[in-house]
Structures are given as structure tokens and as C-alpha cells.
Amino acid sequence: MTNNTKLNELILKAKETYQKASELLSRGDYFDAAEKGWCAVELMRKALLVAVGIPLEKAKNLEFSMPIFIRLLRAVGRRDLLKDYYRFDSCLHIRGFYEMLLTEEEIASALQELGIWIKEMENLVKILSKIDLSEIVEMMDKALKIKRKILQTSVEYHEILGHISKIIQQAVSNLVT
């Protein structure tokens, strides 16, 4: 399957999923509508990444793909789309579906705004499909390896500090008793 075919399928699936969210909302199933809305958001995020040459399997991995997605939207001056992405994550995904805290009206409003966001993202995908960032895949893999080393070293550092704290506590308690 060509990159262009994958890209078109992602966009089409995002639109279909958004439509399904609207149908669920009209039937009163607003929590599932919120989750379908979030799925549409994620499909468009993946579409943007695939458009610039990031393999779909890598785009599916948030740890790998979010730093690229964030930097890409910032680079093209579309922080508004990034801000909306985070808002949809909080509103539709977390508070709307998992925590079931939002009202039907709040979910309906978010889904209406999502329709606009999907159109804007589709326009951006078309523009950015003219660039190829596939060369950053290997660099991102390397960055993640470094990140994991840093995290492991941080864990070791805090384990040592914990051990130091225990030794200090024992020494102080021996002094007091």
C-alpha cells in the first residue's frame, strides 16, 4: 500500500468516525460519541505524520510520534491546532469518555468544534504532504533510546539518594537514642 493510499484512508476513516460520533450523539449515546470523536482526532494526527513520511506504525506510537507532531505544528505556526488537540484529549477522551463528567451539551459543542478542526487538519495535511521528513525516523529512534537511558539513570540516582537518606536517618536516630 502506498503512502498516499494510507494517507487517504486515514483521512476518510477520520471523517467516517467523526460522522459516527455525530450519529451516536443524536441517539443520546454521548459518552461513546465523545470516544468516537477522540478516535477521529487521533486518526487525523496520524494522517499528518504519514503525510510527511513517518511510517504509520511509528505514527501510532505516541512516545515516538508526539514530539514530531508537536514540533511540526509549531513549525508551521499552527499552535492553535495543537492547543485544540490537547483540549479534545481532555474534553472528549478523558472527561467525556473515561470519567463521564461532561454533559451532552458540552460533548455536542466539542464535537461541533472538532468538525472544524478536522477540516483545518485536512488542509494542513495536503500542504505538508509536499515535504518528506522520513529522515527523522532514525533520529527519533535514537532520541528515544537516549530518553530511556536518562530515565534509567534517574531511577538509579534516586535509589542512591534514598539509600543516603536511610543512612542519615539511622545515624541521626542512633545519636538521639
MIDOMAR-467002 format. One record per residue (C-alpha): x, y, z. Coordinates in steps of 0.1 Angstrom, whole numbers, plus 2048, in hexadecimal, padded with zeros to 3 digits. Layout:
BEGIN
XYZ
...
END
This chain:
BEGIN
800800800
80E8227F6
81383E80E
7F98527FC
7E08367FF
7E6833824
7E3858828
7C185A815
7B483C829
7BD84D84A
7AC86D840
78D85B833
78C845853
78F865868
771875856
75D855859
76585187E
75B876884
73A86F872
735850888
73B8678A7
72087F89A
708862895
70F8548B8
7098778C7
6E887A8B5
6DD8598C4
6E68658E7
70584F8EA
71B86D8F2
73785B905
73D8448E7
73A8638D0
7568738E4
76C8558E0
7658538BA
76D8788B8
78E8718C9
7958558B0
79086D894
7A98858A3
7C38698A6
7BD85E882
7C4882876
7E388488C
7F086487B
7E6871859
7FB89085E
81987B867
81586384B
812880833
83588B83B
844869838
84185A85B
838835858
81582D865
82281587F
83883088D
81C84A88C
8068328A1
8208338BD
81A8528D2
83C8528E2
84C8528C0
8348698AD
8288848C5
8498968C6
8498988A0
8248A289E
8298BD8B8
8488CB8A6
8388C9884
8198DD88E
82F8F78A0
8468F9881
82990286A
81A91B883
7FC90688B
7FE9058B1
7D890A8B0
7D48E78A2
7EB8D98BD
7D88EB8D8
7B88DD8CA
7C78BA8C9
7CF8BC8EE
7AC8CA8F5
79C8AE8E3
7B18958F6
7A68A4917
7828AB90D
77888D8F7
790872901
796876926
77988B934
76088191A
76585C917
77A84E933
76F86494F
74B86A941
74B88D950
73F8A2933
71C8A992A
70C8A1909
70D8C6900
7328C8907
73A8AA8F2
7248B78D6
7368D88D7
7588C78D6
74E8B18B9
7428CF8A6
7648DF8AB
7748BE8A1
7648BF87F
7758E0878
7968D3886
7958B586F
7908CB850
7AD8E185B
7C38C3861
7BA8B483F
7C48D582E
7E58D4841
7EB8B0838
7E78B8813
8008D4816
81A8C182B
8188A2815
8308B47FE
84C8B0818
85F890821
86A88D845
872868843
89686F84C
88C878870
87E855877
8A184787F
8A9866893
8898638A8
89183E8AF
8B38498BB
8A48658D0
88C84C8E1
8A98358E9
8BB8528FA
89B85C90C
89883891A
8BC839926
8B685B937
89784D948
8AA82E954
8C7843960
8AE85A972
89F83B984
8C183098F
8C985399B
8AA8559B0
8B18329BE
8D383D9C9
8C485D9D9
8AB8479EB
8C78319F8
8DA850A04
8BA85CA15
8B783BA28
8DB83CA33
8D6860A40
8B6856A52
8C7839A63
8E584EA6D
8CF869A7B
8B8851A8D
8D6840A9D
8E2862AA9
8C086AAB8
8BC848ACA
END
